[in-house]
Amino acid sequence: MNDQQRRRPAQPHRRPKKDPVRFLAFEALRAVDERDAYANLVLPPLLKKARAKGDFDNRDAALATELVYGTLRRQGTYDAIVAACIDRPLREVDPPILDVLNMGVHQLLGTRIPTHAAVSASVELARVVLGEGRAKFVNAVLRKVSADDLDGWVARVAPSYDEDAEDHLAVVHSHPRWVVSALWDALGGGRAGIEDLLEADNERPEVTLVARPGRSTTDELLTALGDENGLPGRWSPYAVRMAEGGEPGALSAVQEGRAGVQDEGSQLVAAALANAPLEGSDTRWLDGCAGPGGKAALLGALAAGRGAALLAAEKQPHRARLVERALAGNPGPYQVITADGTRPPWQPGTFDRILMDVPCSGLGALRRRPEARWRRRPEDLESFAPLQRGLLREALKAVRVGGIVGYATCSPHLAETRVVVEDVLKGRGGQPVDAEWVDARPLMPGVPALGDGPDVQLWPHLHGTDAMYLALLRRTA
């Protein structure tokens, strides 16, 4: 037998096997990075499409969701770990490669997936979406990562707390340093509180439903969910908490618009405005920044119960359509218009109650939109500032003397909360406004740790809600 005969036949090149779960998660991460999309908007349609094709069951959907949200939440920590395992600056790694790497790191350090499975699945995904050469790079990096656990890596890549407290917290809890600093300023206190808050930002939030008064009840929702799948809300009388993995859209009350998905903090803000003490007429309510419609739907239901009419205004036409959908079927009178609250079409002194839930950085909803922490920049707050002040000034003109304005924002950043209110009241950048604070704390009965007032700041780690802020103001002249 000659050498040619002894030589084994060449093995055919193996085509990489596409893992539908990890491929879908990678698609979602790329959409977040390339299109500035939000995971909570991108992921559901992808999951729905995969289920329709028969590729996914509930366990697959749960894993894909964990891979996307876990990777985004811990991106800062994972970036630091990957940087320690490569011989080039992290900025020189192509974003698609970094997505595969970080998703692999999350499987290794943030889940119970066995090490060999996490590495092999990530390398296989790299073969599919990046090619063979880059897959070898992914394999080499992840094998280095697998040599230690998360605590071990954090101890290696994070500076000590004593050396640089903010940078330590930024790496350990995966937040940009400037966000750590801003949250710490807003929260006050020592190390324990800020660490609890940052950790709460990295936890998966509960799905909370709202039973819209006069249209549904919490008892109806709890009965539909069953004892094992539903719990009463902690603070809001309209809230029901769903067990993990529940599907809100399967409930008839949600399908019919009689109930909806709404964080308990948002419910508390709307209810506080509705219940603020008021003398005289109480028939004309305004939601001046109504999109996408959750608070407007609750306000509309509360207004209907008192014979009041709600005007819901939203500047963006596509968001105004969402408000119309949310309010459809409301039993009381309401109207939805497309309007800019800084140049309003209504006359001064028109309304008895006004909610201005102003556009903001969204730093209070990092549990739900983890990518926002990496997308926002300190200078973004400067761009929001004139709008926030303008909306509040116009709201205080639009309310009648003796009427109530609620200034709300889903951010705890002081530059978006109390500073805005104080600037408007004192006339910084405009004319002084004749208005007085109303203590919002008694209007959230049973809710602890609301601070010194008169405004209220809710917190994920203290209240289990988004970090909603509310200031109530009464026009005095």
C-alpha positions in Angstrom: 0.0 0.0 0.0 1.5 3.3 -1.1 1.4 6.7 0.7 -1.6 7.8 -1.4 -3.6 4.8 -0.4 -2.6 5.2 3.3 -3.7 8.8 3.3 -7.2 9.2 4.8 -9.8 10.9 2.7 -10.2 14.6 3.5 -13.0 15.3 6.0 -15.7 17.5 4.6 -15.9 21.0 6.1 -18.6 21.0 8.8 -21.2 23.7 8.4 -21.9 25.5 11.6 -25.1 24.6 13.3 -27.5 27.5 13.9 -28.8 27.6 17.5 -32.2 29.4 17.1 -32.2 30.7 20.7 -28.7 32.2 20.7 -29.1 33.5 17.1 -32.3 35.3 18.1 -30.6 36.8 21.2 -27.7 38.0 19.0 -30.2 39.6 16.5 -31.8 41.5 19.4 -28.5 42.7 20.7 -27.4 43.9 17.3 -30.7 45.8 16.8 -30.1 47.5 20.2 -26.6 48.5 19.1 -27.1 49.3 15.4 -30.6 51.0 15.5 -30.6 52.4 19.0 -33.6 50.1 19.5 -34.9 49.1 23.0 -34.8 45.5 23.9 -38.3 45.6 25.3 -39.6 46.6 21.9 -37.3 44.5 19.7 -37.5 41.2 21.6 -41.3 40.5 21.7 -41.8 40.5 17.9 -38.7 38.3 17.4 -40.1 35.8 20.0 -43.5 35.9 18.5 -42.1 35.2 15.0 -40.0 32.3 16.4 -43.0 30.8 18.1 -45.1 31.0 15.0 -42.4 29.1 13.1 -42.5 26.4 15.7 -38.8 27.0 16.7 -39.5 28.0 20.2 -41.2 26.8 23.3 -41.5 28.7 26.6 -38.2 27.5 27.9 -36.5 28.7 24.7 -38.1 32.1 25.0 -37.1 32.4 28.7 -33.5 31.6 27.8 -33.4 34.1 24.9 -34.9 36.8 27.2 -32.3 36.1 29.9 -29.4 36.2 27.4 -30.5 39.6 26.0 -31.4 41.3 29.2 -28.6 39.7 31.3 -26.0 40.7 28.7 -27.3 44.3 28.5 -27.5 44.7 32.3 -24.0 43.4 33.0 -22.4 44.9 29.9 -20.1 47.2 31.8 -18.8 44.4 34.1 -18.4 42.0 31.1 -16.6 44.6 29.0 -14.1 45.0 31.8 -13.6 41.3 32.0 -13.2 40.9 28.3 -10.7 43.8 28.2 -8.6 41.9 30.7 -8.5 38.8 28.4 -7.4 40.4 25.1 -4.3 42.1 23.9 -5.9 45.2 22.3 -8.1 48.1 23.5 -11.7 47.1 23.8 -12.7 49.8 21.4 -10.9 48.0 18.6 -13.1 44.9 18.9 -15.9 45.0 16.4 -19.3 45.4 18.1 -20.8 42.1 16.7 -17.8 40.2 18.1 -18.2 42.0 21.5 -21.9 41.0 21.5 -21.1 37.3 21.0 -18.3 37.6 23.7 -20.5 39.3 26.3 -23.3 36.9 25.7 -20.9 34.1 26.2 -19.5 35.7 29.4 -23.0 36.1 30.7 -23.6 32.4 30.2 -20.3 31.5 31.9 -20.6 33.9 34.9 -24.3 34.9 35.1 -26.2 31.7 34.5 -26.1 28.0 35.5 -25.2 26.9 32.0 -22.3 24.4 32.2 -19.0 25.8 31.2 -18.4 23.5 28.2 -21.9 24.2 26.9 -21.5 28.0 27.3 -18.2 28.0 25.4 -19.2 25.6 22.7 -22.5 27.3 22.0 -20.9 30.7 21.8 -18.2 29.5 19.5 -20.8 27.8 17.3 -22.8 31.1 17.2 -19.6 32.9 16.2 -19.1 30.5 13.3 -22.6 31.3 12.1 -22.6 35.1 12.4 -18.8 36.0 12.3 -16.9 33.3 10.5 -14.4 30.7 11.4 -11.4 33.0 12.1 -13.3 35.2 14.6 -14.8 32.1 16.2 -11.3 31.1 17.2 -10.8 34.4 18.8 -14.1 34.0 20.7 -13.0 30.5 21.8 -9.7 31.8 23.1 -11.2 34.7 25.1 -14.0 32.6 26.6 -11.6 29.9 27.7 -9.7 32.6 29.6 -12.9 33.9 31.2 -14.0 30.4 32.2 -10.9 30.1 34.5 -12.6 32.1 37.3 -16.1 32.9 38.6 -17.8 36.3 38.6 -16.6 37.3 42.1 -13.0 36.4 41.2 -13.1 38.4 38.0 -14.7 41.4 39.7 -12.0 41.4 42.3 -9.4 41.5 39.5 -10.8 44.1 37.3 -12.6 46.6 39.6 -10.6 49.1 41.6 -11.0 48.9 45.3 -13.8 50.9 47.0 -11.3 52.9 49.1 -9.2 53.7 46.0 -12.1 55.0 43.9 -15.6 54.4 45.2 -17.5 55.5 42.2 -15.4 53.5 39.7 -15.6 50.5 42.0 -19.4 50.6 42.0 -19.5 51.3 38.3 -17.6 48.1 37.4 -19.1 45.9 40.1 -22.7 46.9 39.4 -22.4 47.6 35.7 -23.4 51.3 35.5 -21.5 54.1 33.8 -19.6 56.1 36.4 -21.5 59.3 35.8 -24.8 57.5 36.4 -23.4 56.1 39.7 -22.5 59.6 40.7 -25.9 61.1 39.8 -27.9 58.4 41.5 -25.7 58.6 44.6 -26.3 62.4 44.8 -30.1 61.9 44.4 -30.2 59.1 47.0 -27.8 60.5 49.5 -26.5 58.4 52.4 -23.6 56.0 52.5 -22.4 52.9 50.6 -25.2 50.5 51.5 -28.0 52.5 49.9 -26.3 53.1 46.6 -25.2 49.5 46.3 -28.8 48.3 47.0 -30.1 50.7 44.3 -27.6 49.7 41.7 -28.2 46.0 42.4 -32.0 46.6 42.1 -31.4 48.1 38.7 -29.9 44.8 37.6 -32.8 42.7 38.8 -35.6 41.6 36.5 -38.7 43.7 37.3 -42.1 42.1 38.0 -44.8 42.5 35.5 -47.5 44.6 37.1 -51.0 45.0 35.9 -53.4 47.9 36.5 -57.2 47.3 36.9 -58.7 50.5 35.4 -61.4 51.7 37.8 -65.0 51.2 36.6 -63.8 48.9 33.9 -62.0 46.1 35.8 -61.0 45.2 39.4 -58.0 43.6 41.1 -60.3 40.7 42.1 -61.1 40.0 38.5 -57.4 40.0 37.6 -56.4 37.8 40.6 -59.2 35.3 39.8 -58.1 35.1 36.1 -54.5 34.6 37.1 -55.1 32.1 39.9 -53.5 31.9 43.3 -50.1 30.7 42.0 -49.8 33.3 39.3 -51.1 36.6 40.8 -50.5 38.7 43.9 -52.0 42.0 45.0 -49.9 45.1 44.4 -47.7 46.4 47.2 -49.0 50.0 47.2 -51.5 50.8 44.5 -55.1 49.8 45.1 -55.3 49.1 41.3 -52.2 46.9 41.0 -51.8 43.1 40.6 -48.4 41.5 40.3 -47.9 38.6 37.9 -45.7 35.6 38.5 -42.6 35.3 36.4 -43.3 34.0 32.9 -46.9 35.1 32.8 -48.4 36.5 29.6 -50.5 39.6 30.2 -51.9 39.6 26.8 -53.7 36.3 27.5 -56.0 38.0 30.0 -59.4 39.1 28.6 -59.3 42.3 30.6 -56.0 43.3 29.0 -57.2 42.3 25.5 -60.3 44.4 26.0 -58.4 47.4 27.4 -60.1 47.3 30.7 -56.7 46.5 32.3 -53.1 47.1 31.2 -49.5 46.6 32.1 -48.2 49.5 34.2 -45.5 49.9 36.8 -46.9 50.5 40.3 -44.9 53.7 40.5 -46.7 55.1 37.5 -50.0 54.1 39.1 -49.1 55.9 42.3 -48.3 59.1 40.5 -51.6 59.2 38.6 -53.6 58.3 41.7 -51.8 61.0 43.8 -52.7 63.7 41.3 -56.3 62.5 41.1 -56.7 62.4 44.9 -54.9 65.7 45.7 -57.3 68.0 47.7 -59.1 70.5 45.5 -61.7 73.2 46.2 -64.2 74.3 43.6 -64.7 72.8 40.2 -63.2 69.4 39.4 -64.4 68.6 35.9 -61.5 69.3 33.5 -58.4 67.2 33.6 -55.3 67.3 31.3 -52.6 64.8 30.6 -50.2 67.1 28.9 -47.5 64.5 27.8 -49.8 61.5 27.4 -47.9 59.1 25.2 -47.9 56.1 25.2 -51.1 56.3 27.3 -50.7 54.2 30.4 -51.2 57.1 32.9 -53.8 58.7 30.6 -55.9 55.5 30.7 -55.8 55.4 34.5 -56.5 59.1 34.8 -59.4 58.7 32.3 -61.0 56.0 34.3 -60.6 57.9 37.6 -62.0 61.1 35.9 -65.0 59.2 34.6 -65.8 58.0 38.1 -66.2 61.6 39.2 -67.9 62.9 36.1 -64.8 64.7 34.9 -63.5 64.9 31.3 -59.9 64.2 30.3 -58.0 65.8 27.6 -54.9 63.8 26.6 -52.3 65.7 24.6 -49.3 64.2 22.9 -46.8 65.9 20.6 -45.8 62.9 18.5 -48.6 61.7 16.2 -47.6 58.0 16.4 -47.6 58.2 20.2 -51.0 60.0 20.1 -52.4 57.0 18.3 -51.1 54.8 21.2 -53.0 57.1 23.6 -56.2 56.7 21.6 -55.8 53.0 21.7 -55.2 53.0 25.5 -58.2 55.2 26.1 -60.6 53.4 23.8 -63.7 52.2 25.6 -63.2 54.7 28.5 -66.7 55.2 30.1 -66.3 58.9 30.6 -65.8 61.8 28.2 -62.3 62.2 26.9 -60.4 63.6 23.9 -57.0 62.8 22.4 -55.2 65.5 20.5 -51.8 66.0 18.9 -50.3 69.1 20.6 -47.1 70.5 21.9 -47.4 71.3 25.6 -44.9 74.1 25.3 -47.1 75.8 22.7 -50.5 74.7 23.8 -53.8 75.3 21.9 -55.8 75.6 25.1 -56.5 78.8 27.0 -54.8 79.8 30.3 -56.7 78.7 33.4 -58.7 76.0 31.6 -58.0 72.9 33.8 -58.6 71.8 37.4 -55.9 69.0 37.4 -52.9 68.6 35.1 -50.4 65.8 34.9 -47.1 66.7 33.1 -45.0 63.5 32.9 -42.2 65.1 31.0 -39.7 63.5 28.6 -36.5 62.7 30.5 -33.3 60.5 30.6 -35.2 57.5 31.8 -32.7 56.7 34.5 -35.5 55.6 36.7 -36.4 52.7 34.5 -33.0 51.0 34.0 -34.5 47.7 35.2 -36.8 47.7 32.2 -34.5 49.4 29.7 -31.0 48.4 30.7 -29.5 49.6 27.5 -30.5 53.2 28.4 -27.6 53.4 30.9 -25.1 52.9 28.1 -26.9 55.1 25.6 -27.4 58.2 27.7 -24.7 60.9 28.2 -24.5 63.6 30.8 -25.1 66.2 28.1 -28.5 64.6 27.3 -29.8 66.2 30.5 -28.9 69.6 29.2 -31.0 69.0 26.1 -34.0 67.9 28.2 -33.8 70.9 30.7 -35.4 73.6 28.6 -38.3 71.3 27.5 -39.0 70.1 31.1 -39.1 73.7 32.4 -41.2 74.9 29.5 -43.7 72.2 30.0 -44.0 72.9 33.7 -44.4 76.6 33.2 -47.1 76.2 30.6 -48.9 73.7 32.8 -49.0 76.2 35.7 -50.5 78.7 33.3 -53.1 76.2 32.0 -54.4 75.3 35.4 -57.0 77.5 37.1 -56.2 79.3 40.4 -56.5 76.8 43.1 -56.0 73.9 40.6 -53.3 71.2 40.9 -50.3 70.4 38.6 -48.4 67.2 39.0 -44.8 67.3 37.6 -43.6 63.8 37.1 -40.6 62.2 35.6 -39.1 58.7 35.4 -35.8 59.8 36.6 -34.3 60.4 40.1 -31.6 62.8 38.7 -31.8 66.0 40.7 -31.4 68.1 37.5 -34.6 66.6 36.2 -36.6 66.6 39.4 -36.5 69.1 42.2 -34.1 71.5 40.5 -36.6 71.9 37.6 -39.5 72.6 40.0 -37.5 75.1 42.1 -36.2 76.9 39.0 -39.7 77.4 37.6 -41.2 78.5 40.9 -38.4 81.0 41.5 -38.5 82.3 37.9 -35.0 81.2 36.9 -35.0 81.6 33.1 -38.5 83.1 33.0 -41.1 84.8 35.0 -41.8 83.7 38.6 -44.8 81.5 39.0 -47.5 82.0 41.7 -47.7 78.4 43.0 -47.1 76.5 46.2 -46.0 73.0 47.0 -48.6 70.4 48.0 -47.3 67.6 50.2 -47.5 64.5 48.0 -46.6 62.0 50.7 -50.1 61.6 52.3 -51.5 60.9 48.8 -49.5 57.6 48.7 -50.9 56.0 51.9 -49.0 53.0 53.2 -45.9 53.7 51.1 -42.8 53.9 53.3 -39.6 55.8 53.0 -40.9 58.8 51.1 -38.4 61.2 52.5 -38.9 64.7 53.9 -41.3 65.9 51.2 -43.2 67.8 50.0 -42.2 66.0 46.8 -41.8 62.2 46.4 -39.1 60.1 45.0 -39.8 56.4 44.6 -36.9 53.9 44.3 -36.5 50.3 42.9 -34.7 49.0 46.0 -37.1 50.6 48.5 -40.5 50.3 46.8 -40.0 47.8 44.0 -41.1 50.4 41.5 -39.4 52.4 38.8 -37.7 55.5 40.2 -40.7 57.9 39.6 -40.6 61.4 40.9 -43.7 63.5 41.7 -44.1 67.2 42.7 -47.6 68.5 43.3 -48.1 72.3 42.9 -51.2 74.4 43.5 -51.6 77.6 41.5 -52.2 80.5 43.9 -52.7 83.5 41.7 
